[in-house]
């Protein structure tokens, strides 16, 4: 008993010494901790309304518990099930087409030897990242306009009738995913470029002496060398899989494209903010978070087991 | 003939010249070591031979064929790098097979080759391991194995042992030497470690500031350095160099006269640098020796020998003395003796070796 007490005292003393020695580092960490506490942890208190018949007048604490009723409502709702299906479809398609693009871009940049061309190309592909979502949506709407849009103008040259891209459900996903890639692929490639920069140059020199071509070096050295970074980024991406960029969807979608465009977040927005059904929206949000948590845990475990790389 | 010839090789980066026209002929099966301080151009020269650096001027021939514009893969050379350059995602067998697969060697042949080389290098039990799971010495052996499996005409070694600890370095040095004897492949080896150079080389090339200072066998360079740079670079500890003035019978350093062979009246008064190898002294008077007074300040025991650190006429000097199992008698040393035939002289201005006898 006294041993345990002495141990815990010793641990506290060490912790105190540690803080005393490293307090500057903790000061640097503080803003991030505050941000997390205020914007991510404190709102968790409100999650309980997913299990309550919440009324804005009664407040969170006074609202009665109703168990899983909201979840039953959600899973009985065609709209929610459609949003869930769309979320998965858009997420999976973005992952399949959007995730490899920054890697391909980084590999391509790495092969450019002319420094001026390389820097210009990099600047051009990084730029869309800094444009606000609303402007991006404006550009997309303009580009795909049936009257003056560049896409339809080009199709006109080929003798194809104008297509009303943004009101046709079958075109929504390609346009949304394509514009997402256009906006983010360049900027996301920076991480992979940094990983490529960290590859030991003598690996390439050794391969050159062994007779490897540039293509072989890319496949056999660069890609395997940046694989740990790719896996980490993939795990992070899977964690955010259900966080479809709903701002762009909100600006781009319309009732005629709900069939393919409505996702969980836009559903939450419509139910919670526009329809004032905060409890139902909270249930949908909680479901979203639980699925994301399961996904990231699974991805991390699989990666740890098979590739020795993991986020934690 | 798998010799390597360098004729007036020059390397410039823009207007900055790092190699100033070097000439070197490496014979077939010879083990040549390029040695010199950091930045002397030895690695650049090796990389030019490998084809990793373009040759600005001059001619490089391997096996009688001009190689200046030939791609590295077609030069039939294999290189061992300082940091091993092992592919971290591949196991030992795949690392060794990399070059063979690139060259599309049949799988069965690759396996046989790797098994043979792994047996030579003692890597048979480690073929499934990744580089991260190997010790420094094992990694170095894999790097050598990767070079050996290619059966190249020339091996190029770029400071391959500098990342190893002292004990492992000695062990690997012996392994490299045995391997060279066994395989008999022309080898060019770059190092800044003069002990490696002395122990491994058939011939040593001492480089300084992008130029070759001297080429010769280890003992030629040790006994007859052409200038003060070579004299100071080879030997451990290096040759003591003190300023002096020639007299009728020898050379005067401060108030001490040291007898030399070949002293003549014509050279009296000439300023010289006197070179005294730490190993070339005795504690007792012998025939034709001169006494050198020394103010001893430290005795470093090395086992069978000890290093005597002290001052001679205001100059810091280090000499070696036998301990005979005890260093007690060395702390009282006030003078040492050097034979006249072992005193080296260099010109006081140019640093070039003087041979007064000729």
Interface residues (C-beta under 8 A of the other chain):
Chain A: X200 X202 X203 X205 X206 X207 X208 X209 X210 X211 X212 X216 X220 X221 X224 X225 X227
Chain B: X50 X51 X52 X72 X73 X74 X77 X78 X79 X81 X82 X83 X85 X87 X88 X89 X90 X98 X99 X102 X103 X146 X150
